[in-house]
């Protein structure tokens, strides 16, 4: 329930009684400026509290990272007591990570596919909750049995970057050519941690547009071979893609500047070789060796005429 007071300055959202707990207030109070964006953010995210009920219908409320989701038989209609039993244990941990990490509980049957995608398929029948964390770098399953202590340790390790993300990945290629083949297991090495600008194409093997682009993209890689730019491709159907790369169709191409790897830029230009070269030349962090900023090939410098040596 949401109540807006008559002066339009205060907004109060009351938590349903079945979700009341001893770890946080039973209402959320907004007393900020009458700013539409701020109010929207308050209603969408701030009212989640320490540990919200996450469903397929409200996923838009759970975009903050890192996000820790605990899966079990959440059902407040049929089993509110059992649902609160495990949620209270999550809340006990969550109270120590305000603004550092975000927590939610989800029904494990409703999110069966997500559990499998997080590498927890072999534990789906467990009578204990399952846990997975979502960050900008990937997804992390908790491999230990659920307990308050294990959950706390998992979150500590996650925040300290001590965990390895779970990823669906093709094998890392034994050899690489001018066009770099990126898989989930070498994505960090070739893209995120690379000290070069990167142009990366996410494709699907069955995609007709991707097949048409392939020879042109190979040619582009050959032309950029001596530049400080990586031309790469990744089969997005066979490899997990980091969340910051929003791949919704094929091919999807991103420009990743070497000094801003956190903010890949969607490529919206033409798909001819010269279109790519012009884009790269204009946006490269450092000027290209063989092309001007306008994308035109630089003329080769003529060797200086040999000067006759001075006579002794």
C-alpha positions as CSV (number, residue, x, y, z in Angstrom):
1,X,0.0,0.0,0.0
2,X,1.3,3.5,-0.9
3,X,0.0,6.7,0.8
4,X,0.8,10.2,-0.5
5,X,0.2,12.8,2.1
6,X,-1.9,15.9,1.2
7,X,1.1,18.3,0.9
8,X,2.6,15.9,-1.7
9,X,6.0,16.0,0.0
10,X,5.9,12.7,1.8
11,X,5.3,9.3,0.4
12,X,4.9,6.2,2.6
13,X,4.9,2.6,1.4
14,X,3.6,0.1,3.9
15,X,4.9,-3.5,3.9
16,X,2.3,-6.3,3.8
17,X,1.9,-7.8,7.3
18,X,3.0,-11.2,6.1
19,X,6.4,-9.7,5.3
20,X,7.0,-7.9,8.6
21,X,10.3,-8.8,10.3
22,X,12.5,-7.6,13.1
23,X,15.3,-6.5,10.9
24,X,13.7,-3.5,9.2
25,X,10.7,-1.1,9.6
26,X,7.3,-2.1,8.3
27,X,7.2,0.9,6.0
28,X,9.3,3.0,3.7
29,X,9.3,6.8,3.9
30,X,10.2,9.1,1.0
31,X,10.6,12.7,2.1
32,X,12.7,14.0,-0.8
33,X,12.0,16.6,-3.4
34,X,9.1,16.2,-5.7
35,X,11.2,14.9,-8.5
36,X,9.7,12.3,-10.8
37,X,12.9,10.3,-11.3
38,X,13.7,10.2,-7.6
39,X,10.2,9.1,-6.7
40,X,10.3,6.4,-9.4
41,X,13.7,5.1,-8.1
42,X,12.3,5.1,-4.5
43,X,9.2,3.1,-5.5
44,X,11.0,0.7,-7.8
45,X,14.1,-0.1,-5.8
46,X,14.2,1.5,-2.4
47,X,11.0,-0.3,-1.3
48,X,12.6,-3.6,-1.9
49,X,14.0,-3.4,1.6
50,X,16.7,-5.7,2.8
51,X,15.3,-8.8,1.0
52,X,12.4,-8.6,-1.4
53,X,10.3,-11.3,-3.0
54,X,11.6,-11.6,-6.6
55,X,9.2,-13.0,-9.3
56,X,9.1,-13.2,-13.0
57,X,6.7,-10.3,-12.9
58,X,8.9,-7.8,-11.0
59,X,12.4,-8.4,-12.4
60,X,12.6,-4.8,-13.4
61,X,13.0,-3.9,-9.7
62,X,16.2,-6.0,-9.4
63,X,18.8,-4.3,-11.5
64,X,21.2,-3.2,-8.8
65,X,24.4,-5.1,-8.5
66,X,25.7,-7.1,-6.8
67,X,22.5,-9.0,-6.3
68,X,22.2,-12.2,-4.3
69,X,19.2,-14.4,-4.9
70,X,18.2,-17.2,-2.6
71,X,16.0,-19.9,-4.2
72,X,13.6,-22.1,-2.3
73,X,9.9,-22.9,-2.1
74,X,8.7,-19.4,-1.6
75,X,4.9,-19.4,-1.4
76,X,3.3,-16.8,0.9
77,X,-0.2,-17.9,-0.2
78,X,0.1,-21.5,0.9
79,X,3.1,-21.5,3.3
80,X,3.8,-18.1,4.8
81,X,5.5,-19.6,7.8
82,X,7.9,-21.7,5.8
83,X,8.6,-18.9,3.4
84,X,9.5,-16.5,6.3
85,X,11.6,-19.2,7.9
86,X,14.3,-19.0,5.2
87,X,13.8,-15.4,4.4
88,X,14.5,-14.4,8.0
89,X,17.9,-16.2,7.7
90,X,18.7,-14.2,4.6
91,X,17.6,-11.0,6.3
92,X,20.0,-11.8,9.2
93,X,22.8,-11.6,6.7
94,X,21.5,-8.8,4.6
95,X,21.3,-6.4,7.5
96,X,25.1,-6.2,7.5
97,X,25.5,-5.3,3.8
98,X,23.2,-2.3,3.4
99,X,24.1,-0.4,0.1
100,X,27.0,-2.9,-0.4
101,X,24.9,-5.8,-1.7
102,X,21.2,-6.4,-2.5
103,X,19.2,-9.5,-1.6
104,X,16.1,-11.2,-2.8
105,X,14.3,-14.6,-2.5
106,X,12.7,-16.4,-5.4
107,X,10.6,-19.5,-5.9
108,X,13.0,-22.2,-7.2
109,X,10.3,-23.8,-9.5
110,X,9.5,-20.4,-11.1
111,X,13.2,-19.8,-11.7
112,X,14.1,-23.4,-12.6
113,X,15.9,-22.4,-15.8
114,X,17.8,-19.6,-14.1
115,X,19.0,-22.1,-11.5
116,X,20.4,-24.3,-14.2
117,X,22.0,-21.3,-16.0
118,X,23.8,-20.5,-12.7
119,X,25.4,-23.9,-12.5
120,X,23.1,-25.3,-9.8
121,X,21.2,-27.9,-11.8
122,X,22.6,-30.9,-9.9
123,X,21.3,-29.4,-6.6
124,X,17.8,-28.4,-7.7
125,X,16.2,-31.2,-5.5
126,X,17.9,-30.1,-2.3
127,X,15.6,-29.3,0.6
128,X,17.9,-26.3,1.5
129,X,17.9,-23.0,-0.4
130,X,20.2,-22.5,-3.3
131,X,22.1,-19.2,-3.8
132,X,23.5,-17.3,-6.8
133,X,24.9,-13.8,-7.1
134,X,24.6,-11.6,-10.1
135,X,27.3,-8.9,-10.8
136,X,28.4,-6.8,-13.7
137,X,31.2,-9.4,-14.3
138,X,28.9,-12.5,-14.3
139,X,27.1,-14.9,-12.1
140,X,28.4,-16.8,-9.0
141,X,26.8,-19.9,-7.5
142,X,27.3,-20.6,-3.8
143,X,28.6,-24.2,-3.8
144,X,28.3,-24.8,-0.1
145,X,25.1,-25.9,1.6
146,X,22.9,-23.0,2.8
147,X,23.4,-21.7,6.3
148,X,23.7,-18.2,7.7
149,X,27.4,-18.6,8.2
150,X,28.0,-19.9,4.7
151,X,25.9,-17.2,3.1
152,X,27.8,-14.5,5.0
153,X,31.1,-16.0,3.9
154,X,29.9,-16.2,0.3
155,X,29.0,-12.5,0.3
156,X,32.3,-11.5,1.9
157,X,34.2,-13.5,-0.7
158,X,32.1,-12.0,-3.5
159,X,32.7,-8.4,-2.4
160,X,36.4,-9.2,-2.0
161,X,36.6,-10.6,-5.6
162,X,37.7,-14.0,-4.4
163,X,35.2,-16.0,-6.4
164,X,35.4,-17.3,-9.9
165,X,32.2,-16.7,-12.0
166,X,30.3,-19.6,-13.4
167,X,30.2,-19.5,-17.2
168,X,29.0,-21.5,-20.1
169,X,32.0,-21.5,-22.4
170,X,33.4,-23.1,-25.5
171,X,37.1,-24.3,-25.2
172,X,39.7,-21.5,-25.4
173,X,41.2,-21.7,-29.0
174,X,44.7,-23.1,-29.1
175,X,45.7,-20.5,-31.7
176,X,44.4,-17.1,-32.7
177,X,44.6,-15.2,-36.0
178,X,44.0,-11.5,-36.8
179,X,40.3,-12.0,-35.9
180,X,40.3,-13.0,-32.2
181,X,37.9,-15.7,-31.2
182,X,36.4,-14.8,-27.8
183,X,34.8,-17.4,-25.5
184,X,33.6,-16.9,-22.0
185,X,36.8,-18.3,-20.5
186,X,39.0,-15.8,-22.3
187,X,36.6,-12.9,-22.4
188,X,38.4,-11.1,-19.6
189,X,41.8,-11.5,-21.1
190,X,40.9,-10.5,-24.6
191,X,38.3,-7.8,-23.9
192,X,37.9,-6.6,-20.4
193,X,41.6,-6.6,-19.4
194,X,43.0,-5.8,-22.8
195,X,45.2,-2.7,-23.0
196,X,43.7,-2.0,-26.5
197,X,40.4,-0.7,-27.9
198,X,38.2,-3.6,-28.9
199,X,35.5,-4.1,-31.5
200,X,33.6,-7.2,-30.7
201,X,30.8,-8.9,-32.7
202,X,28.4,-11.2,-30.9
203,X,26.9,-13.6,-33.4
204,X,24.9,-16.8,-33.8
205,X,26.0,-19.6,-36.2
206,X,22.5,-19.8,-37.8
207,X,22.2,-16.1,-38.3
208,X,22.1,-15.1,-42.0
209,X,23.2,-11.5,-41.4
210,X,26.2,-12.8,-39.4
211,X,27.2,-15.2,-42.3
212,X,27.1,-12.2,-44.7
213,X,29.2,-10.1,-42.4
214,X,31.8,-12.8,-41.8
215,X,34.1,-12.3,-44.8
216,X,34.0,-8.5,-44.4
217,X,34.8,-8.8,-40.7
218,X,37.8,-11.1,-41.5
219,X,39.0,-8.5,-43.9
220,X,38.7,-5.8,-41.3
221,X,40.7,-7.8,-38.9
222,X,43.5,-8.1,-41.5
223,X,43.6,-4.4,-42.1
224,X,43.7,-3.7,-38.3
225,X,46.3,-6.3,-37.6
226,X,49.1,-3.8,-37.1
227,X,46.9,-1.3,-35.1
228,X,46.4,-1.2,-31.4
229,X,42.9,-2.4,-31.8
230,X,41.5,-5.9,-31.2
231,X,38.9,-7.1,-33.7
232,X,37.0,-10.0,-32.1
233,X,33.9,-12.2,-32.4
234,X,32.0,-14.3,-29.9
235,X,29.3,-17.0,-30.4
236,X,26.7,-15.7,-28.0
237,X,24.7,-18.9,-28.2
238,X,27.6,-21.0,-26.9
239,X,29.1,-18.6,-24.4
240,X,27.8,-16.6,-21.5
241,X,28.1,-12.9,-22.2
242,X,28.8,-10.3,-19.4
243,X,25.6,-8.5,-18.4
244,X,26.9,-5.1,-19.5
245,X,26.9,-6.3,-23.1
246,X,23.1,-6.2,-23.9
247,X,22.9,-8.7,-26.7
248,X,19.3,-9.0,-28.0
249,X,19.8,-9.8,-31.6
250,X,22.4,-10.9,-34.1
251,X,24.8,-9.6,-35.0
252,X,25.3,-7.2,-32.1
253,X,28.6,-5.2,-32.2
254,X,30.2,-3.2,-29.4
255,X,33.1,-0.8,-29.3
256,X,35.0,-1.1,-26.0
257,X,37.5,1.8,-25.4
258,X,40.6,0.8,-23.6
259,X,40.2,3.5,-21.0
260,X,36.5,2.8,-20.3
261,X,35.9,-1.0,-20.4
262,X,32.9,-0.6,-18.0
263,X,30.8,1.2,-20.7
264,X,30.8,-0.6,-24.0
265,X,29.3,1.4,-26.9
266,X,26.8,-0.2,-29.3
267,X,28.0,0.1,-32.9
268,X,25.2,1.4,-35.0
269,X,27.2,2.2,-38.3
270,X,27.3,0.5,-41.6
271,X,28.7,-3.0,-42.1
272,X,31.0,-2.5,-45.0
273,X,34.8,-2.7,-44.3
274,X,35.3,1.0,-44.9
275,X,32.4,1.8,-42.6
276,X,34.1,0.0,-39.8
277,X,37.5,1.5,-40.5
278,X,36.0,5.0,-40.5
279,X,34.4,4.4,-37.2
280,X,37.5,2.9,-35.6
281,X,39.7,5.7,-36.9
282,X,37.4,8.3,-35.5
283,X,36.8,6.7,-32.1
284,X,40.2,5.0,-31.4
285,X,41.7,6.1,-28.1
286,X,45.1,6.7,-29.9
287,X,45.4,7.7,-33.5
288,X,45.7,4.7,-35.9
289,X,49.1,4.2,-37.5
290,X,47.8,3.6,-41.0
291,X,44.7,5.7,-41.1
292,X,43.8,9.3,-40.4
293,X,40.9,10.3,-38.1
294,X,38.8,10.6,-41.2
295,X,39.3,6.9,-42.0
296,X,41.4,7.6,-45.1
297,X,44.6,5.6,-45.5
298,X,47.8,7.5,-44.8
299,X,50.2,7.9,-47.7
300,X,53.4,6.0,-47.3
301,X,56.3,8.2,-46.5
302,X,59.0,8.3,-49.2
303,X,62.5,7.4,-48.2
304,X,64.8,10.4,-48.1
305,X,67.1,10.7,-51.0
306,X,70.5,9.4,-50.2
307,X,72.8,12.2,-49.6
308,X,76.4,11.7,-50.8
309,X,78.8,11.4,-48.0
310,X,81.2,14.3,-47.4
311,X,84.6,13.8,-49.0
312,X,87.4,13.7,-46.5
